[in-house]
Amino acid sequence: MHSNLAAGQKQHAMAHTSMPATDTESLTRKTTYKLGPFEYQITPENKTVTYSVRGNGESFSVPFLWTFGSGTRGQSFLFQHNGNFYEARISFFHSLGFDITPDHPKGIPDSLENALGREISAGEAPNCFGCHTTAAIAKGRFDSSNFIPGISCEGKAQARHT
């Protein structure tokens, strides 16, 4: 009985609320997005998905690490910069394609740093990963190295015993 429930859960959208960026269908082809003087480019290549932002004579490039969202409605992308996670300024929307990430300013950024996206503070990261992954909190602490992508009933039970 439990194996049937677990197998069914793997098909549910909740099991796909996060995934490595390299496993994300919306990131399988090169994409460009313009916002004022800034050009955003997503380039999948050699088992990496690179996020690049260029504008005002400056450029930034980093691999996307994680995707949050199953893609049914949309997906946001995470990367690391200066030791912190960031949510990219552009996201994928099922009915729209790529556009500004919800809760990000819609206006033209005043600098490259502000064009990149939004920093996820050390205090906020456990909440984000806690909702989109399994076992992100181990022994009362956020652990970004050992979580399980998606929400898994078996993983939640395992995390309680860790």
Buried (B, 14 or more C-beta within 10 A) or exposed (E): EEEEEEEEBEEEEBBBBBBEBBBBEBBEEEBEBEBEEBBBBBBBEEEEBBBBBBBEEEEBEBBBBBBBBBBEEBBBBBBBBEEEBBBBBBBBBEEEEBBBBEEBEEEEBEEBBBBBBBBBEEEBBBBBBBEBBBBBBBEEEBBBEEBBBBBBBBBEEBBEEE
